[in-house]
Amino acid sequence: MTRNEFSSLVARMSRKLYVHAYHILEDQTGSEDVVQEVFLKLWKMNASLDKYESIEALSVTMTRNLCLDHLRRQKFTETGNDRAFAGILNQDPSPHDLMEKSETMEIIGNIIENLPEIYRDVIRLKDIDGFSYEEISEKTRMNINTLRVNLSRARKMVRDELLKFSYGKRGNKKAPGEVL
């Protein structure tokens, strides 16, 4: 895509993407930032854009996903709106809580080590090393949609194994929903 074609795309899609982002975020600055990030990502993907049937559909999907990411980040950084949640966050953890968290992290680490390689690599890169989907896609040469599916499956496997472990630790015979 040439610079002129990209400029035309930006002119054609800016308003639509902004309205879509604003509908989700209800925040002017955040919506503008999301739209700018979408166009930046599209420009970086320039060489591979011809693989997509509709760049417009891709840009709307990217806008939605970035808005949802923005809301998730915001949910965990804002403490002023939810007093009960803020109170919990402001409490210092007890030594017991610290030990329990440490044990849980060790168990999760062991579970991740036993995942199939493709899932193990994806979950490490995203959740432990903190790489973006685009960076992981470049490193693994994996399509972003495939990457998201693999990450979701890896997280589900970790969750399921952690549940099995926690129910087994308590002496229960089976986890909820598990068939004997």
Backbone bond lengths (Angstrom), bond angles and torsions (degrees), N, CA, C in turn:
res aa  C-N    CA-C-N  psi(-1)  N-CA   C-N-CA  omega(-1)  CA-C   N-CA-C  phi
1 M - - - 1.446 - - 1.528 107.08 -
2 T 1.306 115.41 128.73 1.468 120.14 -179.60 1.518 109.58 -78.16
3 R 1.315 114.82 168.13 1.465 120.63 178.87 1.534 110.57 -61.28
4 N 1.337 117.01 -40.18 1.468 120.44 179.35 1.532 111.21 -65.97
5 E 1.329 116.94 -41.70 1.468 120.16 177.50 1.526 110.74 -63.11
6 F 1.330 115.59 -39.99 1.461 119.49 178.96 1.530 110.72 -66.97
7 S 1.312 117.27 -41.70 1.472 121.28 177.28 1.522 110.59 -60.52
8 S 1.314 115.73 -39.08 1.458 120.28 177.96 1.530 110.40 -65.10
9 L 1.336 116.73 -41.71 1.464 121.37 177.62 1.530 110.33 -61.73
10 V 1.317 116.67 -44.05 1.463 120.91 179.88 1.524 109.69 -61.83
11 A 1.319 116.78 -46.31 1.466 120.03 -179.80 1.525 111.49 -62.45
12 R 1.317 116.11 -38.96 1.460 121.51 -177.12 1.529 112.46 -74.17
13 M 1.332 117.98 -35.39 1.462 121.44 -170.73 1.528 115.10 -103.71
14 S 1.313 118.90 -15.06 1.468 121.28 -173.58 1.514 112.82 -53.57
15 R 1.302 116.60 -52.43 1.468 120.48 -176.14 1.537 110.95 -63.78
16 K 1.320 115.88 -44.53 1.465 119.91 -178.64 1.525 110.69 -61.39
17 L 1.332 117.64 -45.05 1.459 121.05 -179.41 1.526 111.26 -67.19
18 Y 1.342 116.24 -37.92 1.460 119.65 178.25 1.529 110.38 -62.92
19 V 1.313 117.33 -46.33 1.472 121.19 179.84 1.527 109.78 -60.93
20 H 1.322 116.68 -42.58 1.465 120.97 178.89 1.535 110.46 -61.97
21 A 1.331 116.23 -46.24 1.466 120.62 179.95 1.526 110.84 -65.27
22 Y 1.318 117.14 -41.37 1.455 120.66 -178.95 1.530 110.96 -66.21
23 H 1.305 116.09 -34.75 1.467 120.52 177.65 1.536 110.66 -61.16
24 I 1.329 116.78 -35.62 1.459 121.40 -179.14 1.526 111.52 -83.89
25 L 1.332 116.83 -46.71 1.462 120.61 -172.26 1.531 114.37 -89.17
26 E 1.331 116.38 -27.97 1.465 121.95 -174.77 1.519 110.93 54.05
27 D 1.332 116.37 41.03 1.457 123.04 -178.32 1.528 108.51 -148.22
28 Q 1.328 116.06 120.40 1.458 120.53 -175.06 1.532 111.73 -63.50
29 T 1.328 116.92 -51.33 1.459 120.12 -176.96 1.519 111.70 -63.35
30 G 1.334 116.48 -45.19 1.464 120.21 178.75 1.517 111.88 -61.45
31 S 1.333 116.19 -39.76 1.468 120.57 179.88 1.527 110.69 -65.39
32 E 1.325 115.79 -43.13 1.472 119.69 178.14 1.524 110.66 -62.44
33 D 1.341 116.40 -41.81 1.471 120.37 179.03 1.527 111.47 -62.68
34 V 1.320 115.97 -42.15 1.467 120.49 -179.58 1.533 110.16 -63.26
35 V 1.326 116.94 -45.99 1.470 120.50 -179.26 1.528 109.95 -62.39
36 Q 1.326 116.10 -41.98 1.465 119.27 178.76 1.533 110.37 -62.93
37 E 1.327 116.75 -40.69 1.465 120.59 178.87 1.533 111.35 -64.96
38 V 1.335 116.64 -37.93 1.465 120.38 177.61 1.525 110.08 -60.74
39 F 1.328 116.65 -47.74 1.466 119.59 -178.80 1.527 111.29 -66.34
40 L 1.312 117.09 -35.15 1.458 120.49 177.17 1.527 110.14 -63.83
41 K 1.336 116.51 -43.90 1.464 120.55 178.59 1.527 111.15 -65.75
42 L 1.327 116.51 -40.13 1.463 119.69 177.81 1.530 110.51 -62.05
43 W 1.320 116.74 -40.49 1.467 119.97 -179.87 1.530 109.96 -65.12
44 K 1.327 116.40 -40.25 1.465 120.03 178.69 1.528 111.75 -67.64
45 M 1.336 116.76 -29.12 1.466 122.05 179.18 1.529 111.92 -86.57
46 N 1.291 117.19 6.73 1.456 123.76 -171.46 1.531 113.42 -42.22
47 A 1.313 117.61 -46.39 1.463 121.15 -175.95 1.531 112.65 -67.40
48 S 1.328 116.93 -27.22 1.466 119.07 -176.31 1.527 113.20 -103.48
49 L 1.322 118.12 5.26 1.463 120.34 -177.67 1.525 113.02 -67.25
50 D 1.315 117.18 -24.85 1.467 119.16 -178.85 1.531 111.93 -70.22
51 K 1.337 117.86 -11.16 1.464 121.75 176.78 1.529 111.48 -73.49
52 Y 1.316 116.86 -20.70 1.460 120.99 -175.06 1.519 110.77 -93.29
53 E 1.328 115.37 139.43 1.461 121.03 178.20 1.518 110.95 -65.60
54 S 1.336 116.12 -43.07 1.450 121.02 -175.68 1.528 109.56 -134.97
55 I 1.311 115.50 111.04 1.458 120.31 177.30 1.528 109.40 -66.97
56 E 1.321 116.42 -31.78 1.466 120.22 178.52 1.529 110.54 -63.56
57 A 1.322 116.78 -45.43 1.461 120.56 178.78 1.532 110.65 -63.72
58 L 1.312 116.25 -41.06 1.455 121.14 177.19 1.525 110.27 -60.33
59 S 1.322 117.08 -45.09 1.465 120.35 -177.98 1.523 111.74 -66.60
60 V 1.324 118.07 -36.67 1.471 120.86 177.09 1.531 109.81 -66.45
61 T 1.322 116.99 -42.42 1.465 121.10 178.17 1.525 110.86 -63.54
62 M 1.315 116.59 -43.64 1.460 120.54 178.05 1.532 110.42 -61.91
63 T 1.328 116.46 -40.24 1.460 120.71 179.16 1.520 110.33 -61.69
64 R 1.324 116.16 -47.88 1.464 120.02 179.49 1.522 110.92 -59.32
65 N 1.330 117.26 -47.17 1.467 121.13 -177.79 1.524 111.84 -63.80
66 L 1.328 116.79 -41.16 1.462 119.80 178.77 1.524 111.07 -67.00
67 C 1.331 117.01 -36.12 1.469 120.59 176.72 1.523 110.23 -63.81
68 L 1.326 116.40 -43.50 1.461 119.82 179.28 1.526 111.00 -64.74
69 D 1.330 117.15 -40.23 1.468 120.68 175.27 1.524 110.35 -60.92
70 H 1.329 115.61 -42.82 1.471 121.53 179.39 1.534 110.20 -60.31
71 L 1.326 116.52 -44.45 1.466 120.62 179.89 1.528 111.41 -65.52
72 R 1.329 116.94 -38.29 1.472 120.10 178.50 1.519 110.73 -64.01
73 R 1.340 116.31 -45.69 1.463 119.59 178.56 1.522 110.54 -61.74
74 Q 1.311 115.72 -42.82 1.461 121.60 -178.44 1.525 110.64 -63.78
75 K 1.317 116.98 -38.32 1.468 122.34 -178.51 1.529 110.76 -58.74
76 F 1.317 117.17 -38.14 1.451 120.28 -176.73 1.523 113.50 -90.12
77 T 1.312 118.70 -13.86 1.460 119.91 178.74 1.515 112.57 -96.79
78 E 1.329 117.22 -23.96 1.457 120.01 178.10 1.512 109.53 -84.90
79 T 1.315 116.01 126.70 1.464 119.46 176.98 1.515 111.26 -122.35
80 G 1.312 118.02 -11.19 1.450 121.16 -175.59 1.516 114.05 -72.92
81 N 1.321 119.81 -29.13 1.460 121.65 -174.80 1.517 113.67 -77.93
82 D 1.302 118.20 -29.69 1.451 121.74 -176.06 1.525 108.45 -116.08
83 R 1.301 116.45 98.14 1.463 120.93 -174.24 1.520 112.34 -61.41
84 A 1.311 116.72 -41.22 1.468 119.34 -178.63 1.522 109.88 -63.74
85 F 1.325 116.47 -43.79 1.464 120.64 -179.62 1.524 109.51 -67.00
86 A 1.323 116.92 -39.81 1.462 121.09 179.79 1.522 110.10 -63.63
87 G 1.333 117.02 -38.61 1.457 120.23 178.72 1.509 111.73 -62.81
88 I 1.299 116.57 -40.18 1.465 120.80 178.72 1.520 110.06 -65.59
89 L 1.336 117.03 -41.48 1.461 120.70 -178.53 1.517 112.15 -66.91
90 N 1.326 117.89 -31.20 1.456 121.14 -175.57 1.528 112.77 -81.10
91 Q 1.306 118.10 -12.21 1.460 120.59 -179.71 1.519 109.59 -78.70
92 D 1.319 115.26 137.95 1.453 119.48 174.85 1.523 108.69 -75.17
93 P 1.335 117.13 138.14 1.462 118.68 -179.72 1.532 110.87 -70.02
94 S 1.321 114.96 145.87 1.460 120.27 178.30 1.530 108.92 -77.18
95 P 1.334 117.48 162.87 1.470 119.43 176.26 1.532 112.01 -57.54
96 H 1.337 116.37 -36.06 1.464 120.15 177.60 1.535 110.70 -62.86
97 D 1.350 115.78 -44.89 1.467 119.91 178.85 1.519 111.15 -61.90
98 L 1.335 116.53 -40.82 1.466 120.35 179.16 1.525 111.17 -63.65
99 M 1.339 116.03 -42.50 1.461 119.96 179.53 1.529 110.57 -65.46
100 E 1.331 115.99 -42.94 1.463 120.43 179.98 1.528 110.65 -63.25
101 K 1.324 116.21 -41.75 1.467 120.01 178.45 1.528 110.35 -63.87
102 S 1.315 116.49 -42.00 1.460 120.91 179.54 1.528 110.88 -61.97
103 E 1.339 116.73 -44.06 1.464 120.86 178.32 1.526 111.26 -63.90
104 T 1.322 115.93 -42.30 1.466 119.99 179.32 1.521 110.61 -62.50
105 M 1.329 116.56 -42.93 1.471 120.06 179.53 1.531 110.64 -63.21
106 E 1.317 116.58 -37.99 1.465 120.08 177.86 1.527 110.48 -65.12
107 I 1.318 116.67 -42.02 1.467 121.26 178.85 1.520 109.85 -63.52
108 I 1.331 116.27 -45.28 1.469 120.16 178.81 1.521 110.33 -61.32
109 G 1.330 116.79 -41.11 1.463 120.44 176.98 1.520 112.11 -58.83
110 N 1.334 116.11 -42.57 1.474 120.57 178.19 1.524 111.15 -66.04
111 I 1.331 116.39 -40.23 1.468 119.96 178.17 1.518 110.05 -62.14
112 I 1.318 116.76 -45.05 1.473 121.40 179.97 1.526 109.99 -61.33
113 E 1.331 117.03 -40.86 1.474 120.69 179.06 1.524 112.09 -59.30
114 N 1.333 117.06 -30.70 1.467 120.88 -177.18 1.522 113.90 -92.81
115 L 1.327 117.58 2.50 1.470 120.08 176.54 1.524 110.11 -71.65
116 P 1.326 117.72 157.61 1.469 119.71 170.89 1.542 109.19 -57.76
117 E 1.307 116.02 148.40 1.463 121.95 -171.45 1.530 113.40 -51.44
118 I 1.319 118.37 -45.56 1.462 121.15 -175.86 1.524 110.93 -62.11
119 Y 1.340 116.73 -40.97 1.461 120.82 179.05 1.521 110.78 -72.21
120 R 1.325 116.17 -40.81 1.463 121.38 -179.78 1.534 110.30 -60.27
121 D 1.328 116.66 -45.53 1.462 120.21 -178.65 1.525 111.82 -64.59
122 V 1.327 116.31 -44.02 1.463 120.85 -177.39 1.525 110.98 -65.57
123 I 1.320 117.55 -44.58 1.470 119.81 -177.65 1.534 110.79 -69.35
124 R 1.321 116.98 -33.95 1.474 119.80 176.41 1.522 110.42 -65.09
125 L 1.338 115.68 -49.01 1.461 119.55 -176.72 1.524 111.86 -62.61
126 K 1.330 117.29 -40.99 1.473 120.31 -176.02 1.518 112.32 -83.01
127 D 1.326 117.67 -54.63 1.461 120.82 -170.18 1.523 114.30 -88.31
128 I 1.304 118.07 -26.24 1.463 119.98 -178.62 1.522 110.68 -99.29
129 D 1.352 116.71 -49.76 1.457 120.19 -178.19 1.526 113.13 -84.71
130 G 1.341 117.22 -17.83 1.460 120.92 174.60 1.521 115.75 78.06
131 F 1.328 118.22 23.23 1.462 120.59 178.11 1.525 110.49 -73.11
132 S 1.319 116.53 152.50 1.465 121.23 175.89 1.532 108.66 -78.37
133 Y 1.337 115.17 165.18 1.458 119.31 178.12 1.527 110.94 -59.12
134 E 1.319 116.69 -39.44 1.468 120.52 -178.79 1.524 110.63 -64.68
135 E 1.344 116.85 -42.35 1.460 120.45 -179.91 1.537 110.58 -65.63
136 I 1.317 116.43 -41.55 1.466 120.00 179.07 1.524 109.97 -65.65
137 S 1.334 116.17 -39.49 1.456 120.95 179.07 1.530 110.37 -60.37
138 E 1.336 115.90 -42.23 1.464 119.57 178.77 1.525 110.92 -66.01
139 K 1.338 117.54 -41.91 1.464 121.14 -177.98 1.525 112.38 -68.06
140 T 1.343 116.11 -40.48 1.465 119.87 -174.37 1.516 113.51 -97.06
141 R 1.342 116.38 -9.48 1.467 121.63 -176.31 1.532 110.32 60.16
142 M 1.333 116.07 35.26 1.453 122.43 -177.98 1.528 108.70 -108.98
143 N 1.312 117.07 138.71 1.452 122.79 175.49 1.530 108.53 -57.42
144 I 1.334 118.05 142.56 1.461 121.27 -176.66 1.522 111.42 -61.95
145 N 1.312 118.17 -39.25 1.464 119.81 178.72 1.526 111.21 -64.71
146 T 1.318 117.30 -42.04 1.463 121.78 176.50 1.522 109.77 -62.94
147 L 1.315 115.46 -40.26 1.457 121.84 178.33 1.532 110.89 -59.92
148 R 1.328 116.81 -45.84 1.470 121.21 179.49 1.541 110.78 -62.57
149 V 1.332 116.24 -41.55 1.470 120.41 179.01 1.526 110.17 -64.01
150 N 1.333 116.88 -46.10 1.462 120.57 -179.66 1.530 111.49 -63.49
151 L 1.335 116.78 -38.81 1.457 120.32 178.35 1.527 110.50 -65.93
152 S 1.321 116.66 -41.61 1.462 120.49 178.29 1.524 110.55 -62.26
153 R 1.314 116.94 -42.98 1.464 120.77 179.51 1.531 110.56 -65.71
154 A 1.329 116.27 -40.87 1.467 119.98 179.28 1.521 110.64 -62.76
155 R 1.328 116.61 -44.80 1.470 120.21 179.47 1.528 110.64 -63.09
156 K 1.326 117.07 -39.36 1.468 120.36 178.88 1.525 110.17 -64.61
157 M 1.337 116.78 -41.31 1.460 119.56 178.18 1.533 110.98 -61.59
158 V 1.321 116.48 -42.65 1.462 120.78 179.23 1.526 109.94 -63.79
159 R 1.336 116.61 -45.76 1.466 121.14 178.88 1.522 111.30 -59.04
160 D 1.335 116.22 -47.33 1.461 120.74 -178.72 1.527 111.30 -62.20
161 E 1.325 116.91 -44.36 1.462 120.35 -179.99 1.521 110.99 -66.69
162 L 1.328 117.11 -37.91 1.466 120.37 178.55 1.524 110.02 -65.86
163 L 1.329 117.20 -40.28 1.465 120.70 176.62 1.526 110.81 -62.40
164 K 1.334 116.39 -45.20 1.467 119.90 178.60 1.531 109.90 -59.00
165 F 1.314 115.90 -43.37 1.457 120.33 -179.27 1.521 110.91 -64.56
166 S 1.326 116.76 -46.04 1.469 119.14 -176.52 1.525 111.31 -67.79
167 Y 1.325 118.34 -36.03 1.458 119.79 177.57 1.526 110.78 -72.50
168 G 1.317 117.63 -35.84 1.456 121.01 176.74 1.517 111.39 -66.77
169 K 1.322 117.33 -35.12 1.454 123.15 -179.66 1.530 110.86 -67.28
170 R 1.327 116.22 -33.60 1.461 120.70 -178.89 1.525 112.17 -82.56
171 G 1.318 117.30 -4.78 1.454 120.06 178.63 1.514 113.50 88.97
172 N 1.333 117.28 5.13 1.461 119.76 176.91 1.517 108.79 -73.61
173 K 1.298 116.13 148.35 1.457 119.91 -178.29 1.504 112.95 -76.37
174 K 1.327 117.31 -30.05 1.459 119.10 -178.62 1.521 109.91 -152.63
175 A 1.305 115.16 154.59 1.455 121.06 175.47 1.521 108.80 -80.02
176 P 1.333 117.82 157.71 1.474 119.13 178.33 1.519 110.68 -57.06
177 G 1.303 116.70 134.21 1.461 121.17 179.02 1.507 114.12 84.28
178 E 1.321 117.20 -9.52 1.463 120.81 -179.63 1.523 109.53 -82.97
179 V 1.312 116.51 137.38 1.457 121.69 -179.59 1.512 108.51 -99.83
180 L 1.331 115.95 135.56 1.479 119.06 178.64 1.497 112.11 -79.67
